[in-house]
């Protein structure tokens, strides 16, 4: 099997570049020179950066290289759309073991390219160095298309809190992987933390699980965390038509964890509709709403009955699970919500805090990389 050591640094760069989108009308000088040259059509650039570390954000026995490529791009693109912007390009740097198969890196690059394709974004440059653990650094650039940025600090008392996208699906997928249950793919040995958005042990509000048939090719059934009373009801998957409404299956949760699907169009849509504050849900709904509450100097109350969709993940996963990269925003009282957004709570005057049904949440509110879950 051909490895990175076999082809060398520049041979690897050539193989990767052949799989990536490198040019656009706003890239007068693409990757390949000492620096790329990019246009900023409205005179400003929205910029964000993030890291993915093997064993922390992903595991190779749980996710394909293509999945990891999609995820690396998606979690960064989500930060741009959370400002009301549109991603245009990214910089990709990687630390890679020399004995890693070249095919792994090629498939990873194809995943990045696939995520870029839906947005028309390009890869404007990057770097590769040798190291023991796969480490991926992505810096993303975007345009606000002339709009004012939507910040975390604009929420006001009386505003409606709304969400676009899934909540708790990635955490439910992680929980399945950690359980070691078979769902068509072996979860692998060990139960170390694989993701920044950890599935929390059930605080008050969790209500157990139900067994459903596993995917074809796997034995028996798997335990899927569902909300109480959900077994007889159905929910439309995001993007599915009425005829495709169905209860989510284990494979849906696993896919959501391995390859998140941020609602890219919802960010600019919310900005055009006058959203007063917005951010993406990367560490958990309650944790990220706390950032918004602190920045805005307000209190936020989440209505658990509105936050949960049934059938779907348990309440604790919906409120504290991360890495779905849904968007949460606030809108002025009485303002109509854009299509794809649904209300889940209200902003109140008071000290910066987040409550659920008027009470403090009894348990961790989300993921924290240092110390313990928040």
Order of alpha helices (4+ residues) and beta strands (2+ residues): alpha-beta-alpha-beta-alpha-beta-beta-beta-alpha-beta-beta-alpha-alpha-beta-alpha-beta-alpha-alpha-beta-beta-beta
